[in-house]
């Protein structure tokens, strides 16, 4: 039976099947979600770091309950499909990852991502076998929902000092074989590397804009095979930079010239 949640989830899945690329920006609260919806974007995504910073914390310092409550508020703000950054599933075992997917779906999310970063300093990336098993558990949980849930599997090598493109591709191919709908490897060093990754996969690849020198235009990314573009904390940082500049003017000069920039 159709429902608003199922319809949004189906629309999100369809975005990945149509020709061309689409941009999925990352709001940090309900208000920014509504702003982005009003601008005509077709889907939104949470950012774990932006979510945490909106609560006055840093990335990986909010609980699963807090992350899902935050996601729920963004889902409720617009009629757009929303995908969530679910970090490592908020636990190491496949069972916890599967539970996170089920709980995420209950918030009305159209999809979510699971990464292979362990959040442990001595072993920042899960061993290959464990990483694949975790993705498989997420896929199984997503398929059992009875409605679409676009699952993204992330390889975090390049964000954790492991600049190994071959291993990154090996992992993404394994996550694809395990059933992930979308593949993601943030921090790739060049457009050539992005092209190499895209050519090694058969399912959609998502690219993260936000790292200076490692971010490329929509046209460039589409040309090398990227299907989806997200922005991580980029918009949040731009907004906070503008707010800081305005507040500094008030403190320094007692003036409000920033009002003319609205």
Buried (B, 14 or more C-beta within 10 A) or exposed (E): EEEEBBBBBBBBBEBBEEEEBBBBBBBBBBEBBBBBBEEEBBBBBBBBBBBBBBBEEEBEEBEBEBBBEBBBBBBEBBEBBBBBBBBBBBBBEBEBBBBBBEBBBEBBBBBBBBBBBBBEEEEBBBEEEBBBBBBBBBBBBBEEBEBBBBBBBBBBBBBBEBEBBEBBBBBBBBBBEBBBBBBBBBBBEEBEBBBBBBEBBEBBBBBBBBBEEBBBEBEBBBBBBBBBBBBBBBBBBEBBEEEEEBEEBEEEEEEEEBEEEE
